[in-house]
Amino acid sequence: MGVSIEPAIDLQSVLKEIDEASDLVTLQNVKAKYLGKQGVVTGLFKKISSIPQGERKAFGQMVNNLKKQIELKISEKRAEIEKKMREEKERKDRFDITLPGAIRDSGTYHIITQVMEEVQEIWLSMGFEIATGPEVEDVYYNFEALNTPEWHPARDMHDTFYFNRNRLLRTHTSPIQIRVMENRKPPLAIFAPGKCYRKDTPDTTHLPMFHQFEVLYVDRHVSVAHLKGVLETFVKRIFGKDRRIRLRPSFFPFTEPSFEVDVSCGICGGVGCRSCGGTGWLEILGSGMVHPNVFRNVGYDPEEWSGFALGMGVERIVMLKYDIEDIRDLLRNDRRFLKKFTGVNI
């Protein structure tokens, strides 16, 4: 008696159904329909045990051959669908590499950073080396070692950000001078830049956080003439060759004698105008000869060594250099304002 499975399943219809599947989900459903646990081909395998012994082998071979043809067709169709999917994705993601790139705004250094680097290069060119120190300081380094006793107004809690009785945010970069002198012997020449903090209410000329640099030079036989010489060099290079300076007697606890340094007004040329209050001069920094007590605090003999120190706010230089009236403009991040000093479209 011959065995035939044609009445149970039409192979050509199955292959056509597989070929018409347009996506992986449809193909998976077709596979489950015929080869799944409850599929048609799986059902034929289950019937083998009911087939007469003499026909069982031939029937099993035909069912197994049917399964292999269906699996092969499904595999080929899957590869075809996946290839089309890759090609479609590549088509969507394809871009013309010959097209010009996206035009983006270029960034640049902030004007404060630009001026700080300019200032730094000037002092480095004069033989000074960069020195840095912590922004969170001890009272000793920030005040006492700099000959500033406890009763001095700068020690007032309203001027300084204190963490406790002994720790504070440095009010100037002068502590760096003490730290350097404690660990090095003269001669030395340092440039100390950094951020400083004071309890100032923001207004047109004050900020609670600002940038400052200090300069210290220690050697034998250093005089006010040396101080004036480097000041004139610095001022002419940062503000222009036609600018002049003058030294006015002043008081700082860590220098003696001490001087306020003025620069001739760049707007009126020193004649007198509204910008300089009619004096022809603008105050720029404080300076002086290092106080003997400061030398004693770091173990230097003031009879053998002498030196000068000076300090200035970087924002002050920016304002004078570019005729900026309000220091707060430097922190407002107004692109229209910052663009004036960059030369690029920010």
Disulfide bonds with the S-S distance in Angstrom:
none
